[in-house]
Amino acid sequence: MELKSIYLDQFKLTYFRQILIKSYNNSECVQEIINSDHSGFTEAILTEDDNKMIDSLTTADSQRIKKDSTHRIGRVAEGAEGKHPLEFMLDRLQSKWLDSIANERYKTSEIELHNQ
């Protein structure tokens, strides 16, 4: 697998793990899922700056999910109120937005990755 592809996959996987944790308030169930999953690489591929960027993105997105849930109260059909984190995550993971950010981070990290 090409280094860029590995990097982009790891970036998106890390984003997914972090938004899952934050969206479900670091619940025991989510922790169990995260701890039992062996996806990704054991070697560090992302830089500290990448991880900080992902942390910022997922914090902001977690806030969007919470804000969206409060706007749904009384405005949607019964049973559809509340948070919709999985739908939000799926949209983000499929979006050009996240791909674009991952690609930009790869470009700035490329020199560091080739020197490891």
Buried (B, 14 or more C-beta within 10 A) or exposed (E): EEEBEBBBBBBBBBBBBBBBBBBBEEEEEBEEBBEEEEEBEEEEBBBEEBBEBBBEBBEEBBEEBBEBBEEBEEEEEEEEBEBBBEEBBEEBBEEEEBBEBBBEBBEEBEEEBEEE
